[in-house]
Amino acid sequence: MAGFWGKRRRAEQEEQLAADTELSRRAEAAMIAVDERIRTAADEVGFAQAELGAEATKDLRDALTAVRTHMQEAFTLHQLNHDHLPDTPEELRTRNARIVQLCEWADDVLDERTAALADRIDRVRRAPEVLARVHADSAALDNRVPAARDTIVRLAERYNDTAMSKVAAGADEATQLIAFARHSADVSSRRRAAGHNEEANLALETAIEAVRRAATVLDGVEDYELQALRAESTLNDVIADSRNDLIAARDMMSAPAVATAMSALEAALAQLPPAGSKSDPFTSLSQLRDANQALDAAVVKARDRAARPLPAVEAVRHAVDDADRQIAVARSVIAGHRGWIGADARTRLAEAERLRIDIDRLIVPEDTREEALALARRTAQLASEALQLAQRDIDSSRPQQQNTWGGGGRNQGGGMSDMMGGLIGGAILGGILGDIFD
């Protein structure tokens, strides 16, 4: 058996030694990699600062400073691992683990900060190519402007000013943005030639954004025609659906909410522009759809109400009276035996009293009468539970042992101690009550 445990211990030691050796190798490799990364990042900062300016590269410069500071700790730990003083395996393991941790942190910081500048640096390096793309895109967008103008003219013959307000100025706006993009591109070229790279980059980014916005405006003009046709088609369907809904709802006009919703839907239909006139299908569709949905909701509610008639006001008031009686009884019992009543009964009574406050305002309106009835029943139930719990507490607290108040006999019908406990239970608590009976 001793040989078995000795062999197992040697195997564990060999595994730990192998793990420590691998950790040491990782620590050394990580230090070399981060050191090279710092040098590369420093070169990138120099290039980026020359091209983008000091403000744009501040975060990366701050990160480099922080990484260099923390890596000094890693180099110091590595030096301690190789000095002439002997170290325990635990010390070497702790230092190498800390070195790996510092190196991973440094990599993460540099990754985060360099990624933030990567796109801008790449754009600077490709500035001539990007400028050429701005001019090419501007020319392509210029070619789309005449078609956009034709589309706007065609749309204006069909739709009114309200509908056209979204795209009427689209072609002019796109033309201005294209001109601004070209101007910004020219400014970028001149500033770069003059050595003002930060200003050149700002102008280049402005040109790129102007091109993007111009393309978006022209896309919007082209898409608007299709969207308007779809809105008209949907509007025709909603009109037909609304007329059918009005016919179906006639047998429920006795419900005030249905009658009101029908009137609103009829008004929305009447406000639709006559056939052949200019219109705004988007606004008309929105208004008609809202009125149609309101009628649907009113009809559903009326049908539900027909299946479940409203309780009479008298029925609700009877339920409220019952709740009031239950509360009054529970309150009286609890107040008369306060020293014996536990938290459960008190909680039920408090909740019943809280719910009771909300009932009166719900009785008269039809929409809330059912809620009032349910609330009254719940209040009565809580008060009843409070009374039952209070009675349980009282019964469990009544002295059942022999009556020693004034001597003589067993406690009959509660006796003097029962009576006195009920009288002073709310005022004298705990050990005081026990002391009196003792």
C-alpha angles and dihedrals in degrees: 000000000000089000091053094052091045091053091048092050091050090051091052091049091051091050092050091048091051091049092049091049091051091048091051090050092049092049093052094045091048092052092052092047094049092046090055090044091055091052092049092047090050089056090048091051091052092051094042093048091051091050104031103027134244097285094056092052099042095103093051092047091050090049092052091051092051093047093050090050094051094042088061086068090053092051090048092052091048090051090052089054091058104037124110094262115098117244132201118238089248092056092049091047093050093048094048091048089052091049091053090048093051092048093050090049091050091050092050093050094049091046091053097047098042092048089058090059098035097093094045093046091048090050091051091051089050095041096127090048092047092049090051089051091051091054092045093049091047090054091049091050090049088059090055096053097079091053090049090052090051090050092051091050091049092048092048090059090058107032133051129243094268092057093042095050089086095060109011093103095037098107093047092046092050091049091053093048092050091051090048091050091054092047092050091048090053091049089051092053093049094047092049091049089052091051095251095128098164092055090043091055093048091052091047093052089048090053092050092050092048091053091049092051093047091053090049092052093050091046088052092054092050094045094046094070092055092045091051092051090050090049090052092050092049090046091057090052092049091049091054091045092049093052091050090048091053091053092047093048096054093092089057099049089112087077106086094216092053092048091050092049091048091053091050092049092048089051091051091051091048091053093058111113116254119261114279095024126109113271146177104233093184095057093040092050093049094049095044094045091052092050092046092051091048090055092048090052093047092050093049090050093047092050090049090050091050090054091047110035117211116260114250118257088241091056091052092048091051089053090049091050089051090050091050092052092048091050093047093051094046092046092050094049093046093046091051095051103031095145092059101042118102132210097268096062093043091050093051091050093047091051092048091052091048093052092046091064092063099049103077096060091052101053103078104042110081093219092061103033094098089050090051092052093048091047092050091051091048090049092052091048092052092048090049091050089049090054093048092048091047091051089049090052092048093049093049092048098050111110110248098179126095113297111248097175103120089345133263136089136001124298105277116196091347095311126211095313092053092049094047092046090055092047100049101023093106094049105037116047141185119344095005091067091049092049092054093053091044 
